[in-house]
Amino acid sequence: MRRLFLLVLVLVGLVGVLARGDCNCSAQDPAAPLCYTAFFTCETVFFRLVVPGEFLVSPGISPSPLITGWRIEKLDGTLVFQDLFPSVPLGAWYQMSWNQRDSSWNPVSPGYYRVVVRTTSAGEFVGYVQIVERPGLFSCSPMRLCSRVCSPACGTPYVAIERDRSSDCGCSVSLLVNLGCGCGCH
């Protein structure tokens, strides 16, 4: 019984040390955008255009901008996927989603992507996502993501990118050990 207790104690300590080693989200890729939301591969990326009330009451602004389409680009501007609906623009209430596939329906590779939402009267608005390879079952990589979230300028529309906590990418097993790390990780 004593050996079992010591073995469990050593295993819990080892997991804690490995998890603690990745608690620093400050290691930032120099090519990364300043603000982005991270997703594991095969998760659906949900996004919407948020039009604050102050934008609608500003002098010289026409009625609420309508959405005429959206696209996903690599950071170098290469088009990955596009969905246009210019004949029937949609209101800012419309929630869009991207299944991390390109125009040929192939899964995209891990990396940073730009989400661009086009409107009728207010131009284009941009948000950024990072796609991260989901670690394998016996990987030493952590099962957590670090996002860099920035606040938009007051009174201007912006693209809100959201993670769906209930999304399922197939069978996966993970052990979550909360060590009180910050930096917007989930």
C-alpha distance (Angstrom), angle and dihedral (degrees) to the residues before:
residue distance angle dihedral
M1 . . .
R2 3.76 . .
R3 3.84 91.9 .
L4 3.79 90.9 51.2
F5 3.81 90.9 51.3
L6 3.82 91.3 50.0
L7 3.81 91.6 47.4
V8 3.82 91.7 51.0
L9 3.80 90.6 46.6
V10 3.82 91.8 51.3
L11 3.83 92.1 47.6
V12 3.81 93.1 49.0
G13 3.81 89.7 47.7
L14 3.81 91.9 49.5
V15 3.82 92.0 49.7
G16 3.81 89.4 48.1
V17 3.81 92.5 51.4
L18 3.81 92.6 47.8
A19 3.80 92.4 47.2
R20 3.80 92.8 44.6
G21 3.79 90.4 52.6
D22 3.80 89.2 66.4
C23 3.79 97.7 45.6
N24 3.78 93.4 102.6
C25 3.79 110.0 90.8
S26 3.78 91.7 174.9
A27 3.80 93.7 95.0
Q28 3.80 97.1 100.8
D29 3.79 127.1 -174.5
P30 3.84 106.3 -121.3
A31 3.83 89.8 -138.9
A32 3.81 92.1 54.8
P33 3.79 121.2 108.0
L34 3.80 115.6 -111.3
C35 3.82 92.5 -112.2
Y36 3.79 128.1 30.7
T37 3.80 143.5 140.8
A38 3.80 117.0 -126.4
F39 3.81 125.2 -136.0
F40 3.78 132.8 179.2
T41 3.80 116.6 -120.9
C42 3.81 113.4 -80.5
E43 3.82 95.0 22.8
T44 3.78 116.0 125.8
V45 3.81 113.9 -113.9
F46 3.82 111.2 -139.3
F47 3.79 120.4 -164.0
R48 3.78 141.0 163.1
L49 3.77 140.1 -178.5
V50 3.80 112.9 -106.7
V51 3.81 114.5 -155.4
P52 3.82 110.4 -169.7
G53 3.80 119.0 -143.4
E54 3.81 91.5 -118.3
F55 3.81 89.0 63.1
L56 3.80 91.8 57.4
V57 3.81 95.1 51.1
S58 3.81 96.3 46.6
P59 3.82 114.3 117.0
G60 3.79 114.6 -98.5
I61 3.80 94.9 18.2
S62 3.78 118.4 129.1
P63 3.82 121.7 -140.0
S64 3.78 120.6 -59.7
P65 3.81 110.9 -50.4
L66 3.79 115.2 -108.0
I67 3.80 122.8 -140.2
T68 3.83 115.4 -113.9
G69 3.78 97.0 178.3
W70 3.77 147.5 -52.6
R71 3.77 139.3 -124.8
I72 3.77 140.5 -166.9
E73 3.80 118.6 -135.1
K74 3.76 136.3 178.8
L75 3.80 113.2 -117.0
D76 3.81 89.8 -99.8
G77 3.84 89.5 60.7
T78 3.83 97.9 -102.9
L79 3.81 109.7 149.4
V80 3.81 112.1 -119.2
F81 3.82 103.5 170.2
Q82 3.80 135.9 -8.3
D83 3.81 136.0 -168.7
L84 3.82 116.5 -174.3
F85 3.81 129.3 -177.2
P86 3.84 105.5 169.9
S87 3.83 96.1 150.2
V88 3.82 92.5 58.6
P89 3.83 109.4 27.9
L90 3.78 114.0 -161.2
G91 3.79 130.0 -137.4
A92 3.78 125.4 -107.3
W93 3.82 88.1 -99.7
Y94 3.82 89.5 74.3
Q95 3.81 113.5 110.8
M96 3.79 114.9 -150.6
S97 3.80 129.4 -161.6
W98 3.78 137.6 -163.6
N99 3.79 122.2 -159.1
Q100 3.83 94.3 -155.0
R101 3.79 93.4 -103.8
D102 3.79 130.0 125.1
S103 3.82 127.8 -129.0
S104 3.83 90.1 -83.0
W105 3.82 89.4 54.1
N106 3.83 93.2 -110.8
P107 3.82 119.0 139.3
V108 3.81 111.5 -102.9
S109 3.78 121.2 -121.4
P110 3.81 122.3 -108.8
G111 3.79 113.8 -84.6
Y112 3.79 142.7 86.8
Y113 3.80 123.0 -46.0
R114 3.80 135.0 -174.5
V115 3.84 119.2 -132.1
V116 3.81 109.9 -153.9
V117 3.82 121.3 -169.5
R118 3.84 116.3 -165.9
T119 3.80 122.4 -151.1
T120 3.80 136.9 -168.6
S121 3.79 99.2 -120.8
A122 3.79 111.3 5.7
G123 3.81 102.6 53.5
E124 3.80 126.0 -128.1
F125 3.79 129.1 -29.9
V126 3.78 125.7 -158.2
G127 3.79 137.4 -151.6
Y128 3.81 129.7 171.1
V129 3.79 134.6 -133.4
Q130 3.77 133.0 -171.3
I131 3.80 118.4 -148.1
V132 3.82 111.9 -151.6
E133 3.80 125.5 -168.6
R134 3.79 109.7 -111.0
P135 3.81 108.6 -117.5
G136 3.78 117.6 -116.7
L137 3.78 123.7 -112.6
F138 3.80 94.0 -97.2
S139 3.78 96.9 35.1
C140 3.79 123.3 124.3
S141 3.80 88.6 -141.6
P142 3.79 115.6 109.9
M143 3.82 121.3 -107.5
R144 3.79 93.4 -132.2
L145 3.76 136.8 90.4
C146 3.78 131.4 -140.0
S147 3.79 117.6 -145.6
R148 3.79 127.1 -173.3
V149 3.80 106.5 -143.0
C150 3.80 121.3 -171.2
S151 3.79 128.9 -171.1
P152 3.82 115.2 -114.3
A153 3.78 121.2 -123.4
C154 3.80 111.9 -86.2
G155 3.79 115.5 -94.6
T156 3.81 97.0 11.3
P157 3.81 126.4 109.9
Y158 3.79 116.3 -111.0
V159 3.81 141.2 179.8
A160 3.81 111.7 -104.5
I161 3.81 111.1 -155.5
E162 3.77 115.6 -161.6
R163 3.78 136.9 -172.5
D164 3.79 120.1 -136.8
R165 3.81 106.1 -135.6
S166 3.80 91.1 -161.1
S167 3.81 96.7 54.9
D168 3.77 113.3 125.8
C169 3.79 122.6 -153.6
G170 3.77 95.5 -177.4
C171 3.74 129.3 -82.1
S172 3.77 116.2 -13.7
V173 3.76 135.2 153.5
S174 3.77 122.5 -153.5
L175 3.76 138.0 168.2
L176 3.77 114.5 -144.1
V177 3.78 116.7 -155.8
N178 3.81 112.4 -177.6
L179 3.79 109.4 -149.0
G180 3.78 95.5 170.7
C181 3.79 96.1 -102.2
G182 3.79 117.2 163.6
C183 3.78 133.4 -165.9
G184 3.81 97.8 105.8
C185 3.78 96.5 -69.0
H186 3.75 122.9 158.5
